[in-house]
Amino acid sequence: MDNIGEKIKCERLKKSLKQYELAEKAGISNTYLSDIELGRTIPSLKTLNRIAKVLKLDVKNLL
């Protein structure tokens, strides 16, 4: 698993978070998170940091 989106989705599911819950807590839209998880877009470092914070991970774990 080397795709950032796949890693985010895997960690989100481990934490039993729904997509909209992670998006809301990270301050991004659900559509944007979906695009990230599907590999349609690459998030900025700022967005990655927000997602990592919600998932209680170091951002390097998502890279």
PDB file of N, H, CA, C and O in Angstrom:
ATOM      1  N   MET A   1       0.857  -1.174   0.000  1.00  0.00           N
ATOM      2  CA  MET A   1       0.000   0.000   0.000  1.00  0.00           C
ATOM      3  C   MET A   1       0.906   1.242   0.000  1.00  0.00           C
ATOM      4  O   MET A   1       1.453   1.611   1.039  1.00  0.00           O
ATOM      5  N   ASP A   2       1.059   1.871  -1.147  1.00  0.00           N
ATOM      6  H   ASP A   2       0.614   1.570  -1.991  1.00  0.00           H
ATOM      7  CA  ASP A   2       1.947   3.020  -1.212  1.00  0.00           C
ATOM      8  C   ASP A   2       1.215   4.309  -1.575  1.00  0.00           C
ATOM      9  O   ASP A   2       1.845   5.359  -1.699  1.00  0.00           O
ATOM     10  N   ASN A   3      -0.074   4.246  -1.744  1.00  0.00           N
ATOM     11  H   ASN A   3      -0.586   3.393  -1.644  1.00  0.00           H
ATOM     12  CA  ASN A   3      -0.877   5.409  -2.081  1.00  0.00           C
ATOM     13  C   ASN A   3      -1.296   6.129  -0.798  1.00  0.00           C
ATOM     14  O   ASN A   3      -1.801   5.505   0.135  1.00  0.00           O
ATOM     15  N   ILE A   4      -1.083   7.436  -0.761  1.00  0.00           N
ATOM     16  H   ILE A   4      -0.673   7.943  -1.519  1.00  0.00           H
ATOM     17  CA  ILE A   4      -1.448   8.225   0.425  1.00  0.00           C
ATOM     18  C   ILE A   4      -2.923   8.041   0.763  1.00  0.00           C
ATOM     19  O   ILE A   4      -3.288   7.865   1.925  1.00  0.00           O
ATOM     20  N   GLY A   5      -3.757   8.083  -0.255  1.00  0.00           N
ATOM     21  H   GLY A   5      -3.460   8.225  -1.200  1.00  0.00           H
ATOM     22  CA  GLY A   5      -5.195   7.943  -0.045  1.00  0.00           C
ATOM     23  C   GLY A   5      -5.573   6.611   0.574  1.00  0.00           C
ATOM     24  O   GLY A   5      -6.434   6.545   1.451  1.00  0.00           O
ATOM     25  N   GLU A   6      -4.924   5.545   0.110  1.00  0.00           N
ATOM     26  H   GLU A   6      -4.225   5.599  -0.603  1.00  0.00           H
ATOM     27  CA  GLU A   6      -5.195   4.215   0.668  1.00  0.00           C
ATOM     28  C   GLU A   6      -4.781   4.155   2.134  1.00  0.00           C
ATOM     29  O   GLU A   6      -5.473   3.555   2.957  1.00  0.00           O
ATOM     30  N   LYS A   7      -3.654   4.774   2.454  1.00  0.00           N
ATOM     31  H   LYS A   7      -3.092   5.261   1.786  1.00  0.00           H
ATOM     32  CA  LYS A   7      -3.181   4.789   3.844  1.00  0.00           C
ATOM     33  C   LYS A   7      -4.152   5.556   4.733  1.00  0.00           C
ATOM     34  O   LYS A   7      -4.464   5.122   5.842  1.00  0.00           O
ATOM     35  N   ILE A   8      -4.631   6.703   4.239  1.00  0.00           N
ATOM     36  H   ILE A   8      -4.378   7.056   3.338  1.00  0.00           H
ATOM     37  CA  ILE A   8      -5.585   7.500   5.013  1.00  0.00           C
ATOM     38  C   ILE A   8      -6.856   6.698   5.254  1.00  0.00           C
ATOM     39  O   ILE A   8      -7.371   6.660   6.371  1.00  0.00           O
ATOM     40  N   LYS A   9      -7.357   6.061   4.209  1.00  0.00           N
ATOM     41  H   LYS A   9      -6.939   6.092   3.301  1.00  0.00           H
ATOM     42  CA  LYS A   9      -8.588   5.274   4.343  1.00  0.00           C
ATOM     43  C   LYS A   9      -8.395   4.133   5.339  1.00  0.00           C
ATOM     44  O   LYS A   9      -9.256   3.892   6.186  1.00  0.00           O
ATOM     45  N   CYS A  10      -7.280   3.440   5.239  1.00  0.00           N
ATOM     46  H   CYS A  10      -6.580   3.635   4.551  1.00  0.00           H
ATOM     47  CA  CYS A  10      -6.992   2.320   6.141  1.00  0.00           C
ATOM     48  C   CYS A  10      -6.958   2.797   7.595  1.00  0.00           C
ATOM     49  O   CYS A  10      -7.551   2.169   8.472  1.00  0.00           O
ATOM     50  N   GLU A  11      -6.267   3.899   7.841  1.00  0.00           N
ATOM     51  H   GLU A  11      -5.785   4.409   7.128  1.00  0.00           H
ATOM     52  CA  GLU A  11      -6.179   4.432   9.207  1.00  0.00           C
ATOM     53  C   GLU A  11      -7.533   4.936   9.691  1.00  0.00           C
ATOM     54  O   GLU A  11      -7.873   4.777  10.863  1.00  0.00           O
ATOM     55  N   ARG A  12      -8.301   5.539   8.798  1.00  0.00           N
ATOM     56  H   ARG A  12      -8.025   5.667   7.846  1.00  0.00           H
ATOM     57  CA  ARG A  12      -9.647   6.021   9.152  1.00  0.00           C
ATOM     58  C   ARG A  12     -10.533   4.858   9.576  1.00  0.00           C
ATOM     59  O   ARG A  12     -11.258   4.951  10.566  1.00  0.00           O
ATOM     60  N   LEU A  13     -10.472   3.769   8.829  1.00  0.00           N
ATOM     61  H   LEU A  13      -9.882   3.694   8.025  1.00  0.00           H
ATOM     62  CA  LEU A  13     -11.288   2.597   9.148  1.00  0.00           C
ATOM     63  C   LEU A  13     -10.835   1.936  10.455  1.00  0.00           C
ATOM     64  O   LEU A  13     -11.661   1.439  11.220  1.00  0.00           O
ATOM     65  N   LYS A  14      -9.522   1.934  10.707  1.00  0.00           N
ATOM     66  H   LYS A  14      -8.851   2.338  10.085  1.00  0.00           H
ATOM     67  CA  LYS A  14      -9.010   1.387  11.971  1.00  0.00           C
ATOM     68  C   LYS A  14      -9.578   2.146  13.168  1.00  0.00           C
ATOM     69  O   LYS A  14      -9.801   1.576  14.236  1.00  0.00           O
ATOM     70  N   LYS A  15      -9.807   3.446  12.965  1.00  0.00           N
ATOM     71  H   LYS A  15      -9.625   3.909  12.098  1.00  0.00           H
ATOM     72  CA  LYS A  15     -10.340   4.293  14.040  1.00  0.00           C
ATOM     73  C   LYS A  15     -11.869   4.330  14.029  1.00  0.00           C
ATOM     74  O   LYS A  15     -12.482   5.064  14.803  1.00  0.00           O
ATOM     75  N   SER A  16     -12.473   3.543  13.156  1.00  0.00           N
ATOM     76  H   SER A  16     -11.974   2.946  12.527  1.00  0.00           H
ATOM     77  CA  SER A  16     -13.940   3.469  13.032  1.00  0.00           C
ATOM     78  C   SER A  16     -14.580   4.827  12.749  1.00  0.00           C
ATOM     79  O   SER A  16     -15.651   5.145  13.265  1.00  0.00           O
ATOM     80  N   LEU A  17     -13.907   5.613  11.927  1.00  0.00           N
ATOM     81  H   LEU A  17     -13.036   5.355  11.508  1.00  0.00           H
ATOM     82  CA  LEU A  17     -14.444   6.917  11.537  1.00  0.00           C
ATOM     83  C   LEU A  17     -15.091   6.820  10.161  1.00  0.00           C
ATOM     84  O   LEU A  17     -14.555   6.178   9.258  1.00  0.00           O
ATOM     85  N   LYS A  18     -16.211   7.441  10.012  1.00  0.00           N
ATOM     86  H   LYS A  18     -16.647   7.962  10.746  1.00  0.00           H
ATOM     87  CA  LYS A  18     -16.840   7.554   8.700  1.00  0.00           C
ATOM     88  C   LYS A  18     -16.106   8.669   7.957  1.00  0.00           C
ATOM     89  O   LYS A  18     -15.483   9.538   8.566  1.00  0.00           O
ATOM     90  N   GLN A  19     -16.196   8.622   6.634  1.00  0.00           N
ATOM     91  H   GLN A  19     -16.702   7.916   6.140  1.00  0.00           H
ATOM     92  CA  GLN A  19     -15.497   9.606   5.818  1.00  0.00           C
ATOM     93  C   GLN A  19     -15.902  11.034   6.182  1.00  0.00           C
ATOM     94  O   GLN A  19     -15.050  11.912   6.316  1.00  0.00           O
ATOM     95  N   TYR A  20     -17.198  11.257   6.339  1.00  0.00           N
ATOM     96  H   TYR A  20     -17.891  10.544   6.230  1.00  0.00           H
ATOM     97  CA  TYR A  20     -17.659  12.615   6.648  1.00  0.00           C
ATOM     98  C   TYR A  20     -17.171  13.077   8.020  1.00  0.00           C
ATOM     99  O   TYR A  20     -16.967  14.272   8.233  1.00  0.00           O
ATOM    100  N   GLU A  21     -16.982  12.131   8.960  1.00  0.00           N
ATOM    101  H   GLU A  21     -17.147  11.160   8.786  1.00  0.00           H
ATOM    102  CA  GLU A  21     -16.505  12.496  10.296  1.00  0.00           C
ATOM    103  C   GLU A  21     -15.051  12.976  10.243  1.00  0.00           C
ATOM    104  O   GLU A  21     -14.697  13.991  10.842  1.00  0.00           O
ATOM    105  N   LEU A  22     -14.226  12.234   9.521  1.00  0.00           N
ATOM    106  H   LEU A  22     -14.514  11.409   9.034  1.00  0.00           H
ATOM    107  CA  LEU A  22     -12.827  12.643   9.384  1.00  0.00           C
ATOM    108  C   LEU A  22     -12.741  13.974   8.653  1.00  0.00           C
ATOM    109  O   LEU A  22     -11.989  14.860   9.058  1.00  0.00           O
ATOM    110  N   ALA A  23     -13.503  14.115   7.587  1.00  0.00           N
ATOM    111  H   ALA A  23     -14.114  13.394   7.258  1.00  0.00           H
ATOM    112  CA  ALA A  23     -13.481  15.359   6.818  1.00  0.00           C
ATOM    113  C   ALA A  23     -13.870  16.544   7.697  1.00  0.00           C
ATOM    114  O   ALA A  23     -13.202  17.577   7.689  1.00  0.00           O
ATOM    115  N   GLU A  24     -14.938  16.389   8.442  1.00  0.00           N
ATOM    116  H   GLU A  24     -15.481  15.549   8.448  1.00  0.00           H
ATOM    117  CA  GLU A  24     -15.415  17.473   9.309  1.00  0.00           C
ATOM    118  C   GLU A  24     -14.366  17.840  10.360  1.00  0.00           C
ATOM    119  O   GLU A  24     -14.093  19.020  10.583  1.00  0.00           O
ATOM    120  N   LYS A  25     -13.786  16.838  10.996  1.00  0.00           N
ATOM    121  H   LYS A  25     -14.008  15.880  10.815  1.00  0.00           H
ATOM    122  CA  LYS A  25     -12.792  17.087  12.043  1.00  0.00           C
ATOM    123  C   LYS A  25     -11.506  17.694  11.485  1.00  0.00           C
ATOM    124  O   LYS A  25     -10.811  18.437  12.178  1.00  0.00           O
ATOM    125  N   ALA A  26     -11.194  17.373  10.230  1.00  0.00           N
ATOM    126  H   ALA A  26     -11.759  16.769   9.666  1.00  0.00           H
ATOM    127  CA  ALA A  26      -9.984  17.906   9.597  1.00  0.00           C
ATOM    128  C   ALA A  26     -10.236  19.247   8.911  1.00  0.00           C
ATOM    129  O   ALA A  26      -9.300  19.891   8.435  1.00  0.00           O
ATOM    130  N   GLY A  27     -11.496  19.665   8.860  1.00  0.00           N
ATOM    131  H   GLY A  27     -12.257  19.143   9.246  1.00  0.00           H
ATOM    132  CA  GLY A  27     -11.821  20.954   8.257  1.00  0.00           C
ATOM    133  C   GLY A  27     -11.764  20.964   6.745  1.00  0.00           C
ATOM    134  O   GLY A  27     -11.458  21.986   6.131  1.00  0.00           O
ATOM    135  N   ILE A  28     -12.064  19.808   6.142  1.00  0.00           N
ATOM    136  H   ILE A  28     -12.313  18.978   6.641  1.00  0.00           H
ATOM    137  CA  ILE A  28     -12.099  19.716   4.679  1.00  0.00           C
ATOM    138  C   ILE A  28     -13.451  19.149   4.263  1.00  0.00           C
ATOM    139  O   ILE A  28     -14.198  18.628   5.091  1.00  0.00           O
ATOM    140  N   SER A  29     -13.753  19.255   2.979  1.00  0.00           N
ATOM    141  H   SER A  29     -13.145  19.678   2.306  1.00  0.00           H
ATOM    142  CA  SER A  29     -15.039  18.731   2.515  1.00  0.00           C
ATOM    143  C   SER A  29     -14.967  17.215   2.367  1.00  0.00           C
ATOM    144  O   SER A  29     -13.896  16.645   2.158  1.00  0.00           O
ATOM    145  N   ASN A  30     -16.110  16.589   2.478  1.00  0.00           N
ATOM    146  H   ASN A  30     -16.979  17.053   2.648  1.00  0.00           H
ATOM    147  CA  ASN A  30     -16.202  15.144   2.306  1.00  0.00           C
ATOM    148  C   ASN A  30     -15.785  14.759   0.882  1.00  0.00           C
ATOM    149  O   ASN A  30     -15.130  13.738   0.674  1.00  0.00           O
ATOM    150  N   THR A  31     -16.167  15.581  -0.086  1.00  0.00           N
ATOM    151  H   THR A  31     -16.698  16.411   0.082  1.00  0.00           H
ATOM    152  CA  THR A  31     -15.813  15.314  -1.486  1.00  0.00           C
ATOM    153  C   THR A  31     -14.300  15.329  -1.666  1.00  0.00           C
ATOM    154  O   THR A  31     -13.738  14.475  -2.351  1.00  0.00           O
ATOM    155  N   TYR A  32     -13.650  16.303  -1.046  1.00  0.00           N
ATOM    156  H   TYR A  32     -14.107  16.997  -0.489  1.00  0.00           H
ATOM    157  CA  TYR A  32     -12.192  16.407  -1.148  1.00  0.00           C
ATOM    158  C   TYR A  32     -11.520  15.185  -0.517  1.00  0.00           C
ATOM    159  O   TYR A  32     -10.584  14.629  -1.090  1.00  0.00           O
ATOM    160  N   LEU A  33     -11.992  14.769   0.656  1.00  0.00           N
ATOM    161  H   LEU A  33     -12.753  15.221   1.122  1.00  0.00           H
ATOM    162  CA  LEU A  33     -11.430  13.584   1.305  1.00  0.00           C
ATOM    163  C   LEU A  33     -11.646  12.352   0.437  1.00  0.00           C
ATOM    164  O   LEU A  33     -10.750  11.516   0.311  1.00  0.00           O
ATOM    165  N   SER A  34     -12.811  12.235  -0.153  1.00  0.00           N
ATOM    166  H   SER A  34     -13.538  12.914  -0.050  1.00  0.00           H
ATOM    167  CA  SER A  34     -13.092  11.114  -1.043  1.00  0.00           C
ATOM    168  C   SER A  34     -12.108  11.100  -2.210  1.00  0.00           C
ATOM    169  O   SER A  34     -11.579  10.049  -2.570  1.00  0.00           O
ATOM    170  N   ASP A  35     -11.868  12.262  -2.794  1.00  0.00           N
ATOM    171  H   ASP A  35     -12.299  13.116  -2.502  1.00  0.00           H
ATOM    172  CA  ASP A  35     -10.917  12.357  -3.910  1.00  0.00           C
ATOM    173  C   ASP A  35      -9.505  11.966  -3.476  1.00  0.00           C
ATOM    174  O   ASP A  35      -8.770  11.335  -4.235  1.00  0.00           O
ATOM    175  N   ILE A  36      -9.131  12.342  -2.260  1.00  0.00           N
ATOM    176  H   ILE A  36      -9.728  12.855  -1.643  1.00  0.00           H
ATOM    177  CA  ILE A  36      -7.815  11.966  -1.735  1.00  0.00           C
ATOM    178  C   ILE A  36      -7.743  10.449  -1.577  1.00  0.00           C
ATOM    179  O   ILE A  36      -6.790   9.818  -2.033  1.00  0.00           O
ATOM    180  N   GLU A  37      -8.754   9.867  -0.931  1.00  0.00           N
ATOM    181  H   GLU A  37      -9.528  10.380  -0.560  1.00  0.00           H
ATOM    182  CA  GLU A  37      -8.747   8.419  -0.685  1.00  0.00           C
ATOM    183  C   GLU A  37      -8.771   7.617  -1.981  1.00  0.00           C
ATOM    184  O   GLU A  37      -8.209   6.524  -2.045  1.00  0.00           O
ATOM    185  N   LEU A  38      -9.411   8.145  -2.999  1.00  0.00           N
ATOM    186  H   LEU A  38      -9.868   9.033  -2.947  1.00  0.00           H
ATOM    187  CA  LEU A  38      -9.483   7.440  -4.281  1.00  0.00           C
ATOM    188  C   LEU A  38      -8.272   7.708  -5.175  1.00  0.00           C
ATOM    189  O   LEU A  38      -8.172   7.156  -6.270  1.00  0.00           O
ATOM    190  N   GLY A  39      -7.357   8.552  -4.710  1.00  0.00           N
ATOM    191  H   GLY A  39      -7.438   9.001  -3.820  1.00  0.00           H
ATOM    192  CA  GLY A  39      -6.156   8.851  -5.481  1.00  0.00           C
ATOM    193  C   GLY A  39      -6.377   9.830  -6.616  1.00  0.00           C
ATOM    194  O   GLY A  39      -5.536   9.950  -7.507  1.00  0.00           O
ATOM    195  N   ARG A  40      -7.491  10.527  -6.593  1.00  0.00           N
ATOM    196  H   ARG A  40      -8.174  10.430  -5.870  1.00  0.00           H
ATOM    197  CA  ARG A  40      -7.801  11.503  -7.648  1.00  0.00           C
ATOM    198  C   ARG A  40      -7.060  12.811  -7.448  1.00  0.00           C
ATOM    199  O   ARG A  40      -6.847  13.561  -8.401  1.00  0.00           O
ATOM    200  N   THR A  41      -6.665  13.088  -6.210  1.00  0.00           N
ATOM    201  H   THR A  41      -6.838  12.479  -5.436  1.00  0.00           H
ATOM    202  CA  THR A  41      -5.941  14.317  -5.899  1.00  0.00           C
ATOM    203  C   THR A  41      -4.943  14.044  -4.787  1.00  0.00           C
ATOM    204  O   THR A  41      -5.118  13.130  -3.982  1.00  0.00           O
ATOM    205  N   ILE A  42      -3.903  14.849  -4.758  1.00  0.00           N
ATOM    206  H   ILE A  42      -3.761  15.593  -5.412  1.00  0.00           H
ATOM    207  CA  ILE A  42      -2.884  14.730  -3.718  1.00  0.00           C
ATOM    208  C   ILE A  42      -3.058  15.912  -2.775  1.00  0.00           C
ATOM    209  O   ILE A  42      -3.046  17.061  -3.218  1.00  0.00           O
ATOM    210  N   PRO A  43      -3.217  15.651  -1.493  1.00  0.00           N
ATOM    211  CA  PRO A  43      -3.447  16.740  -0.541  1.00  0.00           C
ATOM    212  C   PRO A  43      -2.186  17.565  -0.295  1.00  0.00           C
ATOM    213  O   PRO A  43      -1.066  17.079  -0.456  1.00  0.00           O
ATOM    214  N   SER A  44      -2.389  18.804   0.091  1.00  0.00           N
ATOM    215  H   SER A  44      -3.299  19.198   0.222  1.00  0.00           H
ATOM    216  CA  SER A  44      -1.264  19.652   0.483  1.00  0.00           C
ATOM    217  C   SER A  44      -0.710  19.133   1.808  1.00  0.00           C
ATOM    218  O   SER A  44      -1.359  18.350   2.501  1.00  0.00           O
ATOM    219  N   LEU A  45       0.478  19.574   2.144  1.00  0.00           N
ATOM    220  H   LEU A  45       1.006  20.211   1.581  1.00  0.00           H
ATOM    221  CA  LEU A  45       1.077  19.170   3.414  1.00  0.00           C
ATOM    222  C   LEU A  45       0.232  19.672   4.581  1.00  0.00           C
ATOM    223  O   LEU A  45       0.108  18.992   5.599  1.00  0.00           O
ATOM    224  N   LYS A  46      -0.343  20.852   4.434  1.00  0.00           N
ATOM    225  H   LYS A  46      -0.243  21.405   3.607  1.00  0.00           H
ATOM    226  CA  LYS A  46      -1.212  21.412   5.471  1.00  0.00           C
ATOM    227  C   LYS A  46      -2.413  20.491   5.709  1.00  0.00           C
ATOM    228  O   LYS A  46      -2.754  20.194   6.854  1.00  0.00           O
ATOM    229  N   THR A  47      -3.045  20.047   4.632  1.00  0.00           N
ATOM    230  H   THR A  47      -2.767  20.288   3.703  1.00  0.00           H
ATOM    231  CA  THR A  47      -4.199  19.149   4.742  1.00  0.00           C
ATOM    232  C   THR A  47      -3.780  17.807   5.329  1.00  0.00           C
ATOM    233  O   THR A  47      -4.477  17.248   6.176  1.00  0.00           O
ATOM    234  N   LEU A  48      -2.647  17.298   4.879  1.00  0.00           N
ATOM    235  H   LEU A  48      -2.081  17.752   4.191  1.00  0.00           H
ATOM    236  CA  LEU A  48      -2.145  16.025   5.417  1.00  0.00           C
ATOM    237  C   LEU A  48      -1.905  16.128   6.921  1.00  0.00           C
ATOM    238  O   LEU A  48      -2.213  15.201   7.669  1.00  0.00           O
ATOM    239  N   ASN A  49      -1.359  17.246   7.354  1.00  0.00           N
ATOM    240  H   ASN A  49      -1.109  18.000   6.746  1.00  0.00           H
ATOM    241  CA  ASN A  49      -1.132  17.452   8.789  1.00  0.00           C
ATOM    242  C   ASN A  49      -2.439  17.459   9.561  1.00  0.00           C
ATOM    243  O   ASN A  49      -2.516  16.897  10.653  1.00  0.00           O
ATOM    244  N   ARG A  50      -3.459  18.084   9.013  1.00  0.00           N
ATOM    245  H   ARG A  50      -3.396  18.541   8.125  1.00  0.00           H
ATOM    246  CA  ARG A  50      -4.766  18.126   9.680  1.00  0.00           C
ATOM    247  C   ARG A  50      -5.358  16.723   9.796  1.00  0.00           C
ATOM    248  O   ARG A  50      -5.880  16.343  10.845  1.00  0.00           O
ATOM    249  N   ILE A  51      -5.271  15.960   8.711  1.00  0.00           N
ATOM    250  H   ILE A  51      -4.848  16.268   7.859  1.00  0.00           H
ATOM    251  CA  ILE A  51      -5.791  14.592   8.709  1.00  0.00           C
ATOM    252  C   ILE A  51      -5.022  13.738   9.718  1.00  0.00           C
ATOM    253  O   ILE A  51      -5.617  12.995  10.498  1.00  0.00           O
ATOM    254  N   ALA A  52      -3.693  13.854   9.691  1.00  0.00           N
ATOM    255  H   ALA A  52      -3.209  14.457   9.057  1.00  0.00           H
ATOM    256  CA  ALA A  52      -2.855  13.079  10.615  1.00  0.00           C
ATOM    257  C   ALA A  52      -3.188  13.411  12.067  1.00  0.00           C
ATOM    258  O   ALA A  52      -3.223  12.524  12.920  1.00  0.00           O
ATOM    259  N   LYS A  53      -3.429  14.678  12.341  1.00  0.00           N
ATOM    260  H   LYS A  53      -3.401  15.399  11.648  1.00  0.00           H
ATOM    261  CA  LYS A  53      -3.760  15.098  13.707  1.00  0.00           C
ATOM    262  C   LYS A  53      -5.054  14.444  14.176  1.00  0.00           C
ATOM    263  O   LYS A  53      -5.135  13.962  15.306  1.00  0.00           O
ATOM    264  N   VAL A  54      -6.067  14.426  13.311  1.00  0.00           N
ATOM    265  H   VAL A  54      -6.001  14.818  12.393  1.00  0.00           H
ATOM    266  CA  VAL A  54      -7.346  13.798  13.667  1.00  0.00           C
ATOM    267  C   VAL A  54      -7.152  12.299  13.896  1.00  0.00           C
ATOM    268  O   VAL A  54      -7.739  11.720  14.811  1.00  0.00           O
ATOM    269  N   LEU A  55      -6.325  11.680  13.057  1.00  0.00           N
ATOM    270  H   LEU A  55      -5.848  12.150  12.314  1.00  0.00           H
ATOM    271  CA  LEU A  55      -6.086  10.239  13.170  1.00  0.00           C
ATOM    272  C   LEU A  55      -5.068   9.900  14.263  1.00  0.00           C
ATOM    273  O   LEU A  55      -4.790   8.730  14.525  1.00  0.00           O
ATOM    274  N   LYS A  56      -4.516  10.947  14.900  1.00  0.00           N
ATOM    275  H   LYS A  56      -4.742  11.898  14.687  1.00  0.00           H
ATOM    276  CA  LYS A  56      -3.520  10.781  15.967  1.00  0.00           C
ATOM    277  C   LYS A  56      -2.297  10.016  15.464  1.00  0.00           C
ATOM    278  O   LYS A  56      -1.818   9.073  16.095  1.00  0.00           O
ATOM    279  N   LEU A  57      -1.812  10.462  14.301  1.00  0.00           N
ATOM    280  H   LEU A  57      -2.201  11.227  13.789  1.00  0.00           H
ATOM    281  CA  LEU A  57      -0.639   9.863  13.675  1.00  0.00           C
ATOM    282  C   LEU A  57       0.374  10.943  13.358  1.00  0.00           C
ATOM    283  O   LEU A  57       0.033  12.121  13.253  1.00  0.00           O
ATOM    284  N   ASP A  58       1.614  10.536  13.207  1.00  0.00           N
ATOM    285  H   ASP A  58       1.891   9.579  13.292  1.00  0.00           H
ATOM    286  CA  ASP A  58       2.628  11.433  12.673  1.00  0.00           C
ATOM    287  C   ASP A  58       2.413  11.449  11.161  1.00  0.00           C
ATOM    288  O   ASP A  58       2.149  10.410  10.555  1.00  0.00           O
ATOM    289  N   VAL A  59       2.524  12.613  10.565  1.00  0.00           N
ATOM    290  H   VAL A  59       2.738  13.457  11.057  1.00  0.00           H
ATOM    291  CA  VAL A  59       2.255  12.736   9.131  1.00  0.00           C
ATOM    292  C   VAL A  59       3.142  11.794   8.310  1.00  0.00           C
ATOM    293  O   VAL A  59       2.728  11.337   7.245  1.00  0.00           O
ATOM    294  N   LYS A  60       4.347  11.501   8.788  1.00  0.00           N
ATOM    295  H   LYS A  60       4.683  11.872   9.653  1.00  0.00           H
ATOM    296  CA  LYS A  60       5.240  10.608   8.035  1.00  0.00           C
ATOM    297  C   LYS A  60       4.656   9.200   7.887  1.00  0.00           C
ATOM    298  O   LYS A  60       5.043   8.464   6.979  1.00  0.00           O
ATOM    299  N   ASN A  61       3.732   8.823   8.768  1.00  0.00           N
ATOM    300  H   ASN A  61       3.418   9.421   9.506  1.00  0.00           H
ATOM    301  CA  ASN A  61       3.086   7.515   8.646  1.00  0.00           C
ATOM    302  C   ASN A  61       2.140   7.455   7.450  1.00  0.00           C
ATOM    303  O   ASN A  61       1.760   6.369   7.012  1.00  0.00           O
ATOM    304  N   LEU A  62       1.761   8.612   6.924  1.00  0.00           N
ATOM    305  H   LEU A  62       2.069   9.494   7.280  1.00  0.00           H
ATOM    306  CA  LEU A  62       0.854   8.649   5.779  1.00  0.00           C
ATOM    307  C   LEU A  62       1.602   8.786   4.459  1.00  0.00           C
ATOM    308  O   LEU A  62       1.015   8.639   3.387  1.00  0.00           O
ATOM    309  N   LEU A  63       2.900   9.068   4.539  1.00  0.00           N
ATOM    310  H   LEU A  63       3.378   9.187   5.410  1.00  0.00           H
ATOM    311  CA  LEU A  63       3.692   9.264   3.317  1.00  0.00           C
ATOM    312  C   LEU A  63       4.345   7.992   2.858  1.00  0.00           C
ATOM    313  O   LEU A  63       5.045   7.988   1.845  1.00  0.00           O
TER     314      LEU A  63
END
